[in-house]
Amino acid sequence: MPKEIINSMQSSLLPYWESVYVLFLIGWWFSPRRMIESYATMVSSFAGNTLRATQLVNNNTLANMYSFKRTVELTKESGNDLARACVNLEKKDKFNKNEDNDILTQERTAENVITEKT
């Protein structure tokens, strides 16, 4: 109800004020209707720009979060691969040491056999 009253008063007073401004040669650009339209355009543009800036920040934040998540996943996978490689290297090193020990044992046994024969 109050909005209807204000709108009706504005619609009835705007032509009067425009005619007064034109009468005193202030100009059409200074009419209350033009000022209201300019103000409405300015407020609308400001609100739209604020929303677009917020949307841009949100999109950038989400993109950075996705990139960070992917980097953490790749780092985890790389760490797992490195740990697996270290375990395999240790197993191989242990296997090689056992083979070396077997060869040394065989050589010593052969030397003992030769020494016993003489």
N, CA, C and O atoms as a GROMACS GRO file, in nm:
protein
  472
    1MET      N    1   0.081  -0.120   0.000
    1MET     CA    2   0.000   0.000   0.000
    1MET      C    3   0.086   0.127   0.000
    1MET      O    4   0.060   0.217  -0.079
    2PRO      N    5   0.190   0.137   0.087
    2PRO     CA    6   0.272   0.259   0.084
    2PRO      C    7   0.342   0.279  -0.050
    2PRO      O    8   0.358   0.392  -0.094
    3LYS      N    9   0.385   0.169  -0.115
    3LYS     CA   10   0.452   0.182  -0.244
    3LYS      C   11   0.358   0.239  -0.349
    3LYS      O   12   0.398   0.318  -0.434
    4GLU      N   13   0.235   0.199  -0.342
    4GLU     CA   14   0.137   0.249  -0.439
    4GLU      C   15   0.115   0.399  -0.421
    4GLU      O   16   0.101   0.473  -0.518
    5ILE      N   17   0.113   0.442  -0.294
    5ILE     CA   18   0.094   0.585  -0.267
    5ILE      C   19   0.212   0.664  -0.320
    5ILE      O   20   0.196   0.768  -0.384
    6ILE      N   21   0.333   0.613  -0.291
    6ILE     CA   22   0.454   0.683  -0.337
    6ILE      C   23   0.458   0.688  -0.489
    6ILE      O   24   0.487   0.792  -0.548
    7ASN      N   25   0.430   0.575  -0.553
    7ASN     CA   26   0.431   0.571  -0.700
    7ASN      C   27   0.327   0.666  -0.761
    7ASN      O   28   0.355   0.732  -0.861
    8SER      N   29   0.211   0.673  -0.701
    8SER     CA   30   0.109   0.763  -0.756
    8SER      C   31   0.150   0.909  -0.738
    8SER      O   32   0.125   0.992  -0.825
    9MET      N   33   0.213   0.940  -0.622
    9MET     CA   34   0.256   1.079  -0.600
    9MET      C   35   0.370   1.114  -0.696
    9MET      O   36   0.374   1.224  -0.750
   10GLN      N   37   0.460   1.020  -0.714
   10GLN     CA   38   0.570   1.047  -0.807
   10GLN      C   39   0.518   1.067  -0.948
   10GLN      O   40   0.558   1.160  -1.018
   11SER      N   41   0.427   0.980  -0.989
   11SER     CA   42   0.376   0.992  -1.126
   11SER      C   43   0.298   1.122  -1.145
   11SER      O   44   0.295   1.178  -1.255
   12SER      N   45   0.236   1.170  -1.038
   12SER     CA   46   0.161   1.295  -1.054
   12SER      C   47   0.253   1.417  -1.042
   12SER      O   48   0.225   1.520  -1.103
   13LEU      N   49   0.362   1.407  -0.964
   13LEU     CA   50   0.449   1.523  -0.944
   13LEU      C   51   0.559   1.535  -1.048
   13LEU      O   52   0.605   1.646  -1.075
   14LEU      N   53   0.601   1.427  -1.108
   14LEU     CA   54   0.710   1.435  -1.204
   14LEU      C   55   0.682   1.526  -1.322
   14LEU      O   56   0.767   1.608  -1.356
   15PRO      N   57   0.568   1.517  -1.386
   15PRO     CA   58   0.542   1.610  -1.497
   15PRO      C   59   0.545   1.757  -1.453
   15PRO      O   60   0.591   1.844  -1.526
   16TYR      N   61   0.495   1.783  -1.333
   16TYR     CA   62   0.496   1.920  -1.282
   16TYR      C   63   0.640   1.970  -1.267
   16TYR      O   64   0.673   2.078  -1.315
   17TRP      N   65   0.725   1.891  -1.202
   17TRP     CA   66   0.862   1.935  -1.180
   17TRP      C   67   0.939   1.947  -1.311
   17TRP      O   68   1.021   2.037  -1.327
   18GLU      N   69   0.912   1.858  -1.404
   18GLU     CA   70   0.979   1.870  -1.534
   18GLU      C   71   0.938   1.998  -1.605
   18GLU      O   72   1.021   2.065  -1.667
   19SER      N   73   0.811   2.031  -1.596
   19SER     CA   74   0.768   2.156  -1.662
   19SER      C   75   0.827   2.278  -1.592
   19SER      O   76   0.859   2.377  -1.657
   20VAL      N   77   0.842   2.271  -1.460
   20VAL     CA   78   0.904   2.383  -1.387
   20VAL      C   79   1.049   2.400  -1.429
   20VAL      O   80   1.095   2.511  -1.453
   21TYR      N   81   1.123   2.286  -1.439
   21TYR     CA   82   1.264   2.296  -1.479
   21TYR      C   83   1.278   2.346  -1.622
   21TYR      O   84   1.367   2.426  -1.652
   22VAL      N   85   1.193   2.300  -1.710
   22VAL     CA   86   1.198   2.347  -1.848
   22VAL      C   87   1.161   2.495  -1.854
   22VAL      O   88   1.219   2.571  -1.932
   23LEU      N   89   1.064   2.537  -1.772
   23LEU     CA   90   1.021   2.676  -1.769
   23LEU      C   91   1.136   2.768  -1.731
   23LEU      O   92   1.151   2.877  -1.787
   24PHE      N   93   1.217   2.725  -1.634
   24PHE     CA   94   1.327   2.810  -1.590
   24PHE      C   95   1.456   2.784  -1.669
   24PHE      O   96   1.562   2.833  -1.632
   25LEU      N   97   1.445   2.707  -1.777
   25LEU     CA   98   1.556   2.682  -1.869
   25LEU      C   99   1.678   2.616  -1.801
   25LEU      O  100   1.792   2.641  -1.840
   26ILE      N  101   1.654   2.534  -1.702
   26ILE     CA  102   1.765   2.460  -1.641
   26ILE      C  103   1.806   2.346  -1.733
   26ILE      O  104   1.923   2.307  -1.737
   27GLY      N  105   1.712   2.293  -1.805
   27GLY     CA  106   1.745   2.192  -1.906
   27GLY      C  107   1.675   2.061  -1.882
   27GLY      O  108   1.632   2.030  -1.771
   28TRP      N  109   1.664   1.986  -1.989
   28TRP     CA  110   1.596   1.857  -1.980
   28TRP      C  111   1.678   1.754  -1.905
   28TRP      O  112   1.621   1.662  -1.845
   29TRP      N  113   1.809   1.767  -1.906
   29TRP     CA  114   1.896   1.668  -1.840
   29TRP      C  115   1.887   1.677  -1.690
   29TRP      O  116   1.933   1.586  -1.620
   30PHE      N  117   1.830   1.783  -1.637
   30PHE     CA  118   1.821   1.799  -1.493
   30PHE      C  119   1.682   1.768  -1.440
   30PHE      O  120   1.651   1.800  -1.325
   31SER      N  121   1.600   1.708  -1.521
   31SER     CA  122   1.464   1.677  -1.479
   31SER      C  123   1.466   1.564  -1.375
   31SER      O  124   1.555   1.480  -1.377
   32PRO      N  125   1.369   1.562  -1.285
   32PRO     CA  126   1.364   1.456  -1.183
   32PRO      C  127   1.354   1.317  -1.245
   32PRO      O  128   1.412   1.222  -1.192
   33ARG      N  129   1.281   1.304  -1.355
   33ARG     CA  130   1.269   1.172  -1.418
   33ARG      C  131   1.406   1.125  -1.467
   33ARG      O  132   1.442   1.009  -1.448
   34ARG      N  133   1.482   1.215  -1.530
   34ARG     CA  134   1.616   1.179  -1.579
   34ARG      C  135   1.709   1.146  -1.462
   34ARG      O  136   1.791   1.054  -1.471
   35MET      N  137   1.696   1.221  -1.354
   35MET     CA  138   1.782   1.193  -1.237
   35MET      C  139   1.748   1.057  -1.179
   35MET      O  140   1.837   0.982  -1.140
   36ILE      N  141   1.618   1.023  -1.173
   36ILE     CA  142   1.576   0.893  -1.120
   36ILE      C  143   1.626   0.781  -1.211
   36ILE      O  144   1.675   0.679  -1.164
   37GLU      N  145   1.613   0.802  -1.344
   37GLU     CA  146   1.661   0.700  -1.438
   37GLU      C  147   1.812   0.682  -1.428
   37GLU      O  148   1.862   0.570  -1.431
   38SER      N  149   1.884   0.792  -1.415
   38SER     CA  150   2.030   0.785  -1.402
   38SER      C  151   2.069   0.714  -1.273
   38SER      O  152   2.160   0.631  -1.271
   39TYR      N  153   2.001   0.750  -1.166
   39TYR     CA  154   2.030   0.685  -1.037
   39TYR      C  155   2.000   0.536  -1.043
   39TYR      O  156   2.078   0.454  -0.995
   40ALA      N  157   1.887   0.501  -1.102
   40ALA     CA  158   1.850   0.359  -1.114
   40ALA      C  159   1.952   0.284  -1.198
   40ALA      O  160   1.990   0.171  -1.165
   41THR      N  161   1.998   0.344  -1.307
   41THR     CA  162   2.100   0.282  -1.392
   41THR      C  163   2.231   0.265  -1.315
   41THR      O  164   2.296   0.161  -1.325
   42MET      N  165   2.268   0.369  -1.239
   42MET     CA  166   2.392   0.362  -1.162
   42MET      C  167   2.384   0.252  -1.056
   42MET      O  168   2.479   0.175  -1.041
   43VAL      N  169   2.274   0.244  -0.984
   43VAL     CA  170   2.259   0.142  -0.881
   43VAL      C  171   2.257   0.002  -0.943
   43VAL      O  172   2.318  -0.090  -0.890
   44SER      N  173   2.188  -0.012  -1.053
   44SER     CA  174   2.182  -0.140  -1.122
   44SER      C  175   2.320  -0.184  -1.171
   44SER      O  176   2.358  -0.300  -1.157
   45SER      N  177   2.393  -0.090  -1.228
   45SER     CA  178   2.528  -0.121  -1.276
   45SER      C  179   2.620  -0.159  -1.161
   45SER      O  180   2.698  -0.253  -1.171
   46PHE      N  181   2.610  -0.084  -1.052
   46PHE     CA  182   2.694  -0.113  -0.936
   46PHE      C  183   2.664  -0.252  -0.880
   46PHE      O  184   2.755  -0.328  -0.849
   47ALA      N  185   2.535  -0.284  -0.868
   47ALA     CA  186   2.496  -0.416  -0.817
   47ALA      C  187   2.541  -0.526  -0.912
   47ALA      O  188   2.592  -0.630  -0.868
   48GLY      N  189   2.524  -0.505  -1.041
   48GLY     CA  190   2.567  -0.604  -1.140
   48GLY      C  191   2.717  -0.626  -1.137
   48GLY      O  192   2.764  -0.739  -1.142
   49ASN      N  193   2.794  -0.516  -1.128
   49ASN     CA  194   2.940  -0.527  -1.121
   49ASN      C  195   2.984  -0.597  -0.994
   49ASN      O  196   3.079  -0.675  -0.995
   50THR      N  197   2.916  -0.569  -0.883
   50THR     CA  198   2.949  -0.636  -0.757
   50THR      C  199   2.924  -0.786  -0.768
   50THR      O  200   3.006  -0.866  -0.724
   51LEU      N  201   2.812  -0.823  -0.827
   51LEU     CA  202   2.782  -0.965  -0.844
   51LEU      C  203   2.882  -1.032  -0.937
   51LEU      O  204   2.926  -1.144  -0.910
   52ARG      N  205   2.919  -0.965  -1.046
   52ARG     CA  206   3.017  -1.023  -1.139
   52ARG      C  207   3.154  -1.038  -1.073
   52ARG      O  208   3.222  -1.139  -1.094
   53ALA      N  209   3.194  -0.940  -0.994
   53ALA     CA  210   3.323  -0.950  -0.924
   53ALA      C  211   3.321  -1.065  -0.824
   53ALA      O  212   3.418  -1.140  -0.813
   54THR      N  213   3.212  -1.079  -0.751
   54THR     CA  214   3.200  -1.189  -0.656
   54THR      C  215   3.203  -1.323  -0.728
   54THR      O  216   3.268  -1.417  -0.681
   55GLN      N  217   3.135  -1.331  -0.840
   55GLN     CA  218   3.133  -1.455  -0.919
   55GLN      C  219   3.273  -1.487  -0.970
   55GLN      O  220   3.315  -1.603  -0.969
   56LEU      N  221   3.346  -1.386  -1.014
   56LEU     CA  222   3.482  -1.406  -1.064
   56LEU      C  223   3.574  -1.457  -0.953
   56LEU      O  224   3.652  -1.549  -0.975
   57VAL      N  225   3.562  -1.398  -0.835
   57VAL     CA  226   3.644  -1.443  -0.721
   57VAL      C  227   3.608  -1.586  -0.684
   57VAL      O  228   3.698  -1.667  -0.658
   58ASN      N  229   3.481  -1.618  -0.682
   58ASN     CA  230   3.439  -1.756  -0.650
   58ASN      C  231   3.491  -1.856  -0.753
   58ASN      O  232   3.540  -1.963  -0.716
   59ASN      N  233   3.482  -1.822  -0.880
   59ASN     CA  234   3.531  -1.911  -0.985
   59ASN      C  235   3.682  -1.933  -0.973
   59ASN      O  236   3.730  -2.045  -0.988
   60ASN      N  237   3.756  -1.825  -0.947
   60ASN     CA  238   3.900  -1.838  -0.930
   60ASN      C  239   3.934  -1.922  -0.808
   60ASN      O  240   4.026  -2.004  -0.812
   61THR      N  241   3.861  -1.902  -0.700
   61THR     CA  242   3.885  -1.980  -0.578
   61THR      C  243   3.861  -2.128  -0.603
   61THR      O  244   3.940  -2.212  -0.562
   62LEU      N  245   3.750  -2.160  -0.670
   62LEU     CA  246   3.720  -2.300  -0.700
   62LEU      C  247   3.825  -2.361  -0.792
   62LEU      O  248   3.864  -2.476  -0.773
   63ALA      N  249   3.870  -2.285  -0.890
   63ALA     CA  250   3.973  -2.336  -0.981
   63ALA      C  251   4.103  -2.362  -0.906
   63ALA      O  252   4.169  -2.464  -0.928
   64ASN      N  253   4.141  -2.270  -0.816
   64ASN     CA  254   4.262  -2.290  -0.738
   64ASN      C  255   4.249  -2.407  -0.642
   64ASN      O  256   4.345  -2.481  -0.620
   65MET      N  257   4.130  -2.425  -0.586
   65MET     CA  258   4.109  -2.540  -0.497
   65MET      C  259   4.121  -2.670  -0.574
   65MET      O  260   4.179  -2.767  -0.524
   66TYR      N  261   4.067  -2.675  -0.695
   66TYR     CA  262   4.077  -2.795  -0.777
   66TYR      C  263   4.223  -2.824  -0.812
   66TYR      O  264   4.268  -2.938  -0.804
   67SER      N  265   4.297  -2.719  -0.849
   67SER     CA  266   4.438  -2.736  -0.882
   67SER      C  267   4.517  -2.786  -0.762
   67SER      O  268   4.601  -2.875  -0.774
   68PHE      N  269   4.491  -2.728  -0.646
   68PHE     CA  270   4.560  -2.770  -0.524
   68PHE      C  271   4.527  -2.915  -0.491
   68PHE      O  272   4.615  -2.992  -0.453
   69LYS      N  273   4.400  -2.952  -0.504
   69LYS     CA  274   4.358  -3.090  -0.477
   69LYS      C  275   4.431  -3.186  -0.570
   69LYS      O  276   4.482  -3.289  -0.526
   70ARG      N  277   4.437  -3.152  -0.698
   70ARG     CA  278   4.505  -3.237  -0.796
   70ARG      C  279   4.655  -3.247  -0.765
   70ARG      O  280   4.713  -3.354  -0.780
   71THR      N  281   4.716  -3.138  -0.723
   71THR     CA  282   4.858  -3.139  -0.688
   71THR      C  283   4.882  -3.230  -0.569
   71THR      O  284   4.980  -3.305  -0.567
   72VAL      N  285   4.795  -3.223  -0.469
   72VAL     CA  286   4.809  -3.310  -0.351
   72VAL      C  287   4.794  -3.456  -0.390
   72VAL      O  288   4.869  -3.542  -0.342
   73GLU      N  289   4.699  -3.486  -0.478
   73GLU     CA  290   4.680  -3.624  -0.524
   73GLU      C  291   4.803  -3.675  -0.598
   73GLU      O  292   4.848  -3.787  -0.574
   74LEU      N  293   4.858  -3.592  -0.686
   74LEU     CA  294   4.977  -3.633  -0.761
   74LEU      C  295   5.097  -3.651  -0.669
   74LEU      O  296   5.178  -3.742  -0.688
   75THR      N  297   5.110  -3.564  -0.569
   75THR     CA  298   5.219  -3.576  -0.473
   75THR      C  299   5.206  -3.705  -0.393
   75THR      O  300   5.305  -3.774  -0.368
   76LYS      N  301   5.085  -3.738  -0.354
   76LYS     CA  302   5.060  -3.862  -0.281
   76LYS      C  303   5.096  -3.983  -0.367
   76LYS      O  304   5.162  -4.076  -0.320
   77GLU      N  305   5.053  -3.981  -0.493
   77GLU     CA  306   5.086  -4.092  -0.583
   77GLU      C  307   5.237  -4.103  -0.603
   77GLU      O  308   5.292  -4.213  -0.604
   78SER      N  309   5.304  -3.990  -0.619
   78SER     CA  310   5.449  -3.991  -0.637
   78SER      C  311   5.518  -4.045  -0.512
   78SER      O  312   5.615  -4.120  -0.522
   79GLY      N  313   5.469  -4.006  -0.395
   79GLY     CA  314   5.524  -4.057  -0.270
   79GLY      C  315   5.507  -4.208  -0.258
   79GLY      O  316   5.598  -4.278  -0.214
   80ASN      N  317   5.390  -4.256  -0.298
   80ASN     CA  318   5.366  -4.401  -0.296
   80ASN      C  319   5.459  -4.473  -0.393
   80ASN      O  320   5.514  -4.579  -0.360
   81ASP      N  321   5.477  -4.417  -0.512
   81ASP     CA  322   5.568  -4.478  -0.609
   81ASP      C  323   5.712  -4.480  -0.557
   81ASP      O  324   5.783  -4.579  -0.573
   82LEU      N  325   5.753  -4.371  -0.494
   82LEU     CA  326   5.889  -4.364  -0.438
   82LEU      C  327   5.907  -4.466  -0.327
   82LEU      O  328   6.011  -4.531  -0.319
   83ALA      N  329   5.806  -4.480  -0.240
   83ALA     CA  330   5.816  -4.578  -0.132
   83ALA      C  331   5.822  -4.719  -0.189
   83ALA      O  332   5.899  -4.802  -0.141
   84ARG      N  333   5.742  -4.748  -0.292
   84ARG     CA  334   5.744  -4.880  -0.356
   84ARG      C  335   5.881  -4.907  -0.418
   84ARG      O  336   5.934  -5.018  -0.407
   85ALA      N  337   5.938  -4.804  -0.483
   85ALA     CA  338   6.070  -4.821  -0.545
   85ALA      C  339   6.176  -4.847  -0.439
   85ALA      O  340   6.265  -4.930  -0.460
   86CYS      N  341   6.168  -4.779  -0.325
   86CYS     CA  342   6.265  -4.801  -0.216
   86CYS      C  343   6.253  -4.943  -0.162
   86CYS      O  344   6.354  -5.008  -0.135
   87VAL      N  345   6.131  -4.992  -0.145
   87VAL     CA  346   6.111  -5.128  -0.094
   87VAL      C  347   6.167  -5.229  -0.194
   87VAL      O  348   6.234  -5.325  -0.154
   88ASN      N  349   6.140  -5.209  -0.322
   88ASN     CA  350   6.193  -5.299  -0.424
   88ASN      C  351   6.345  -5.296  -0.429
   88ASN      O  352   6.409  -5.400  -0.446
   89LEU      N  353   6.403  -5.178  -0.414
   89LEU     CA  354   6.549  -5.167  -0.412
   89LEU      C  355   6.608  -5.240  -0.293
   89LEU      O  356   6.710  -5.307  -0.304
   90GLU      N  357   6.543  -5.226  -0.179
   90GLU     CA  358   6.591  -5.295  -0.058
   90GLU      C  359   6.581  -5.446  -0.076
   90GLU      O  360   6.673  -5.519  -0.037
   91LYS      N  361   6.471  -5.494  -0.134
   91LYS     CA  362   6.457  -5.638  -0.158
   91LYS      C  363   6.565  -5.687  -0.254
   91LYS      O  364   6.625  -5.792  -0.232
   92LYS      N  365   6.589  -5.610  -0.360
   92LYS     CA  366   6.691  -5.648  -0.458
   92LYS      C  367   6.829  -5.648  -0.393
   92LYS      O  368   6.908  -5.738  -0.417
   93ASP      N  369   6.857  -5.547  -0.313
   93ASP     CA  370   6.986  -5.538  -0.245
   93ASP      C  371   7.003  -5.657  -0.150
   93ASP      O  372   7.111  -5.716  -0.143
   94LYS      N  373   6.899  -5.691  -0.079
   94LYS     CA  374   6.905  -5.805   0.012
   94LYS      C  375   6.926  -5.934  -0.066
   94LYS      O  376   7.005  -6.019  -0.025
   95PHE      N  377   6.858  -5.950  -0.177
   95PHE     CA  378   6.873  -6.068  -0.262
   95PHE      C  379   7.016  -6.077  -0.315
   95PHE      O  380   7.074  -6.186  -0.316
   96ASN      N  381   7.073  -5.964  -0.360
   96ASN     CA  382   7.210  -5.963  -0.411
   96ASN      C  383   7.310  -5.998  -0.301
   96ASN      O  384   7.408  -6.069  -0.327
   97LYS      N  385   7.288  -5.950  -0.180
   97LYS     CA  386   7.378  -5.984  -0.070
   97LYS      C  387   7.372  -6.133  -0.040
   97LYS      O  388   7.475  -6.195  -0.013
   98ASN      N  389   7.252  -6.192  -0.044
   98ASN     CA  390   7.239  -6.336  -0.022
   98ASN      C  391   7.311  -6.415  -0.130
   98ASN      O  392   7.375  -6.515  -0.102
   99GLU      N  393   7.300  -6.369  -0.257
   99GLU     CA  394   7.371  -6.436  -0.365
   99GLU      C  395   7.522  -6.426  -0.346
   99GLU      O  396   7.594  -6.523  -0.367
  100ASP      N  397   7.569  -6.307  -0.306
  100ASP     CA  398   7.712  -6.287  -0.283
  100ASP      C  399   7.759  -6.378  -0.170
  100ASP      O  400   7.867  -6.437  -0.177
  101ASN      N  401   7.679  -6.388  -0.066
  101ASN     CA  402   7.715  -6.476   0.047
  101ASN      C  403   7.721  -6.622   0.002
  101ASN      O  404   7.808  -6.697   0.045
  102ASP      N  405   7.626  -6.662  -0.084
  102ASP     CA  406   7.626  -6.798  -0.136
  102ASP      C  407   7.750  -6.825  -0.219
  102ASP      O  408   7.811  -6.932  -0.209
  103ILE      N  409   7.789  -6.728  -0.303
  103ILE     CA  410   7.909  -6.744  -0.386
  103ILE      C  411   8.033  -6.752  -0.299
  103ILE      O  412   8.120  -6.836  -0.323
  104LEU      N  413   8.041  -6.666  -0.196
  104LEU     CA  414   8.156  -6.670  -0.105
  104LEU      C  415   8.161  -6.803  -0.031
  104LEU      O  416   8.269  -6.859  -0.012
  105THR      N  417   8.047  -6.853   0.011
  105THR     CA  418   8.042  -6.981   0.081
  105THR      C  419   8.088  -7.093  -0.012
  105THR      O  420   8.163  -7.181   0.031
  106GLN      N  421   8.046  -7.090  -0.136
  106GLN     CA  422   8.089  -7.192  -0.231
  106GLN      C  423   8.239  -7.184  -0.256
  106GLN      O  424   8.305  -7.288  -0.265
  107GLU      N  425   8.293  -7.062  -0.267
  107GLU     CA  426   8.437  -7.046  -0.288
  107GLU      C  427   8.515  -7.098  -0.168
  107GLU      O  428   8.616  -7.166  -0.184
  108ARG      N  429   8.470  -7.067  -0.049
  108ARG     CA  430   8.538  -7.114   0.072
  108ARG      C  431   8.532  -7.267   0.082
  108ARG      O  432   8.628  -7.332   0.122
  109THR      N  433   8.417  -7.321   0.046
  109THR     CA  434   8.405  -7.466   0.051
  109THR      C  435   8.500  -7.530  -0.049
  109THR      O  436   8.564  -7.631  -0.020
  110ALA      N  437   8.510  -7.469  -0.167
  110ALA     CA  438   8.601  -7.522  -0.268
  110ALA      C  439   8.745  -7.509  -0.220
  110ALA      O  440   8.825  -7.600  -0.242
  111GLU      N  441   8.779  -7.398  -0.156
  111GLU     CA  442   8.915  -7.380  -0.103
  111GLU      C  443   8.944  -7.482   0.007
  111GLU      O  444   9.054  -7.537   0.014
  112ASN      N  445   8.844  -7.508   0.092
  112ASN     CA  446   8.863  -7.606   0.198
  112ASN      C  447   8.885  -7.746   0.142
  112ASN      O  448   8.967  -7.823   0.192
  113VAL      N  449   8.812  -7.778   0.039
  113VAL     CA  450   8.827  -7.909  -0.024
  113VAL      C  451   8.965  -7.924  -0.083
  113VAL      O  452   9.028  -8.029  -0.071
  114ILE      N  453   9.012  -7.818  -0.148
  114ILE     CA  454   9.146  -7.821  -0.208
  114ILE      C  455   9.252  -7.831  -0.100
  114ILE      O  456   9.349  -7.905  -0.116
  115THR      N  457   9.236  -7.760   0.008
  115THR     CA  458   9.334  -7.763   0.116
  115THR      C  459   9.336  -7.901   0.184
  115THR      O  460   9.443  -7.948   0.223
  116GLU      N  461   9.225  -7.964   0.197
  116GLU     CA  462   9.218  -8.094   0.261
  116GLU      C  463   9.284  -8.200   0.174
  116GLU      O  464   9.341  -8.295   0.227
  117LYS      N  465   9.277  -8.186   0.046
  117LYS     CA  466   9.337  -8.283  -0.046
  117LYS      C  467   9.489  -8.274  -0.040
  117LYS      O  468   9.557  -8.375  -0.058
  118THR      N  469   9.542  -8.160  -0.015
  118THR     CA  470   9.687  -8.147  -0.012
  118THR      C  471   9.738  -8.175   0.122
  118THR      O  472   9.859  -8.170   0.144
   0.00000   0.00000   0.00000
